Amino acid sequence: MPEDPACSSAAGPLAAHLVRHGLLASGTELTISQGESVGRPSTLHATADADADEIRAITVGGGMCLIGSGRLDLPPDPEVRTVPV
C-alpha cells in the first residue's frame, strides 16, 4: 500500500497514547515524518502533557501547503429560524 502524507488528526492522539502508556515522557516532543515515498514529505511535531491522572494538553504543529479547498452550500431549512441578536 502506498504511504500517505502525515495526518495531524492522528498525531495528537498518538502522542497522548504513548504518554498514557509510559512509552513517551510527558512534555517530550514527538517528531512524525512520512509521505516521502509518495512525493509529499511531511513532518509533524506532537506533544502531550500529563499528570498522574490525565492528559492535560496536546499540541500539534508542522508546516503545510494548501492542496485543495471546497465549499458546501445547503438549501435553507424551513424548520430553522434565526433570531436577531
N, C-alpha and C positions, 0 to 999 in steps of 0.2 A: 504494500500500500504506500503511495507517495506520502511524503511528510507535509504537514500543514505549517503555515506561518504561526508564530506564537499567538496565544489567545489570552488576553488579560483577564477574561472572566474565569479562567481556570487557575491563574497564578496565585491569587489571594487565597482561595480555598486550599491549594496545595501547601502554601506556607503555613496556614493555620493547622492543617493536618499534621505536618511534620513537627511543629512546635508542640501540639497537643500530645503527640505520642513520643516526645522526647528525642526525636531524630534531628532537631534543629533547635538551638538555644533561642529563647525569646529575644527579639530585637536584632537577630542576625539577618543580614540581607541575603536573600536567595537570588541567584542570577540564573535565568532561564534563557537558553539560546536554542533556536530551532528554525526550520524553514530554509536552511542552506541548500538542500538538495532540490528544492522546487524554485530556486532563484528568488526567494523572498526572505533573506536572512532577517531574523528578528531577535532582539534581546530585551527581556523584561526584567525588572527588579521587584521583588516582593519581600515584605517584612511583616511578621506577626508578633505583636507584643501581648504578653500574657502574664497573669499572676497565677497563684496556685489553683484558683477556681475556674478561671475563664479567660478566653481570648479577649483582650481589651480594645485592640485596634489592629487593622490590617491596612497596609499601604502598598499600592502597586504603581509602578511607573515605567517609563521607557519611551523611546521615540516612536513616531508613527507617520504614516503617509496616507492621505485620502485616496482610496481606490474605487470609491463609489458613493452615491448618495441616492436618496429617494424621498418620496412624498406620498402620503396616504390621505386621500380625501374621502370622507364618508358622507353619505347623504344625511340631511337633517333628520333627527328622530322626533316625530310629533309628540312623543311621550315626555321628552326632556324639555323643561322650561328653564330659562335663565332669569335670574332676579337681579335687577340693577343694584349695585352696591354704592 
